[in-house]
């Protein structure tokens, strides 16, 4: 699994958030640097396969979304408004 990447621009380093979406529990994840693409992959994964999303930022990795009891949930207490907004937007767009 890949951690966040660092690009060097001049003498400054820029850290990017990375997301890993595991579409089926026990399988290898798909990495995204775009929260919208990660949210769409999570939305499309069947809830019964128990998908989940990891966010990597710096040296920290957090579960930001998961499926439990057949329902997909954004984890409470995690401050990742970018993923939350992307997921809600994708869910609304796919409802039509």
Order of alpha helices (4+ residues) and beta strands (2+ residues): beta-beta-beta-beta-alpha-beta-beta-beta-alpha
